Amino acid sequence: MQNTQKLLITALLATGSLVTSAVAAPLTLEVAADNWVSGSTDFQDKHYGGWYKVTSESDGAYDLKDRIPFFRFDLSSYTGGTIADAELELFPYEQFSSTPQEFIIYGIIDGGASENFGEGATTTAGNNIETDPSLQTWNNSGYAYGGTDSLSDSASFGDLVDLGTLSGVTDDDIGSSVSFSSTALDAFLNNDGNNIATFLVYNTNGTGTFNGFRSKESPGAGTGTTLTLVPEPSSFVLLLGGFSLWIAAIRRRS
């Protein structure tokens, strides 16, 4: 019996080493495109895909001071199967308030408005503001609103999936990072069918500050927003773990 156990354990260890090397590791994706649009009257036909920051503001002045950012990720390089855990990491850059800010993180459904938005990356008139109508603006984003309305009144609000809230971001976070994760985020990514994941980050209690996050065009060290995907262990790996426990139990009884 002991010889049989030894053979099983040896085979288990050999198989386990092969499986361990084959298990997909977490993958961190850099943002593929980022942009923000402005509800301010003079800027509703412009976009900011080339800016060094991506801003999110809603200060209670209806659309006039509202700024909405979008972040798009290309998921095609992920081959790990079901996602067990995901984390969206943003980097506060400048113009945050000491008042804790809250942001609702929305995912845009496959084929939804602005899921594959036109970013652009060149500069115009030296200030990174573009007016190319093929690129994303407040007016063509699908999420414009006016008067006493809010994001929920926009034409394409039904294309958004509420993934949860990122809370407590202040000027103390400038130069570091803040992270968001939720089971809704995991489900959103696992339900993706076109290898595109686009997020809209909506500020709910702005205080007149820009709430500028680092963009992929930001100068200096670091990059823009990242998305980390952690694969779920395969059923075979889980079975192997259970088999290990069974062998250990047999050894204890021997």
Secondary structure as the mmCIF struct_conf table of DSSP 4:
data_model
#
loop_
_struct_conf.conf_type_id
_struct_conf.id
_struct_conf.beg_label_comp_id
_struct_conf.beg_label_asym_id
_struct_conf.beg_label_seq_id
_struct_conf.end_label_comp_id
_struct_conf.end_label_asym_id
_struct_conf.end_label_seq_id
HELX_RH_AL_P HELX_RH_AL_P1 GLN A 2 ALA A 22
BEND BEND1 VAL A 23 VAL A 23
HELX_LH_PP_P HELX_LH_PP_P1 ALA A 24 PRO A 26
STRN STRN1 LEU A 27 GLU A 30
HELX_LH_PP_P HELX_LH_PP_P2 VAL A 31 VAL A 31
BEND BEND2 ALA A 32 ALA A 32
STRN STRN2 ALA A 33 SER A 38
BEND BEND3 SER A 40 SER A 40
HELX_RH_3T_P HELX_RH_3T_P1 THR A 41 PHE A 43
TURN_TY1_P TURN_TY1_P1 GLN A 44 ASP A 45
STRN STRN3 HIS A 47 HIS A 47
TURN_TY1_P TURN_TY1_P2 GLY A 49 GLY A 50
BEND BEND4 TYR A 52 TYR A 52
STRN STRN4 LYS A 53 THR A 55
STRN STRN5 GLU A 57 GLU A 57
BEND BEND5 GLY A 60 ALA A 61
HELX_RH_3T_P HELX_RH_3T_P2 TYR A 62 LYS A 65
STRN STRN6 ARG A 67 ASP A 74
TURN_TY1_P TURN_TY1_P3 SER A 76 SER A 77
BEND BEND6 GLY A 80 GLY A 80
BEND BEND7 THR A 82 THR A 82
STRN STRN7 ILE A 83 LEU A 90
STRN STRN8 PRO A 92 GLU A 94
BEND BEND8 SER A 98 THR A 99
HELX_LH_PP_P HELX_LH_PP_P3 PRO A 100 PRO A 100
STRN STRN9 GLN A 101 ILE A 108
HELX_LH_PP_P HELX_LH_PP_P4 ILE A 109 ILE A 109
TURN_TY1_P TURN_TY1_P4 ASP A 110 GLY A 111
TURN_TY1_P TURN_TY1_P5 ALA A 113 ASN A 116
BEND BEND9 THR A 124 THR A 124
TURN_TY1_P TURN_TY1_P6 ALA A 125 ASN A 128
STRN STRN10 GLU A 130 GLU A 130
TURN_TY1_P TURN_TY1_P7 PRO A 133 SER A 134
BEND BEND10 LEU A 135 LEU A 135
TURN_TY1_P TURN_TY1_P8 TRP A 138 ASN A 140
BEND BEND11 SER A 141 GLY A 142
TURN_TY1_P TURN_TY1_P9 GLY A 147 THR A 148
HELX_RH_3T_P HELX_RH_3T_P3 LEU A 151 ASP A 153
BEND BEND12 SER A 154 SER A 154
TURN_TY1_P TURN_TY1_P10 ALA A 155 SER A 156
HELX_RH_3T_P HELX_RH_3T_P4 PHE A 157 ASP A 159
STRN STRN11 LEU A 160 VAL A 169
HELX_RH_3T_P HELX_RH_3T_P5 ASP A 171 ASP A 173
TURN_TY1_P TURN_TY1_P11 ILE A 174 GLY A 175
BEND BEND13 SER A 176 SER A 176
STRN STRN12 VAL A 178 PHE A 180
HELX_RH_AL_P HELX_RH_AL_P2 THR A 183 ASN A 190
TURN_TY1_P TURN_TY1_P12 ASN A 191 ASN A 191
BEND BEND14 GLY A 193 ASN A 195
STRN STRN13 ILE A 196 ASN A 203
BEND BEND15 THR A 204 ASN A 205
BEND BEND16 GLY A 208 GLY A 208
STRN STRN14 GLY A 212 ARG A 214
TURN_TY1_P TURN_TY1_P13 LYS A 216 GLU A 217
BEND BEND17 GLY A 220 GLY A 222
BEND BEND18 GLY A 224 GLY A 224
STRN STRN15 THR A 226 PRO A 231
HELX_LH_PP_P HELX_LH_PP_P5 GLU A 232 SER A 234
HELX_RH_AL_P HELX_RH_AL_P3 SER A 235 ARG A 253
#
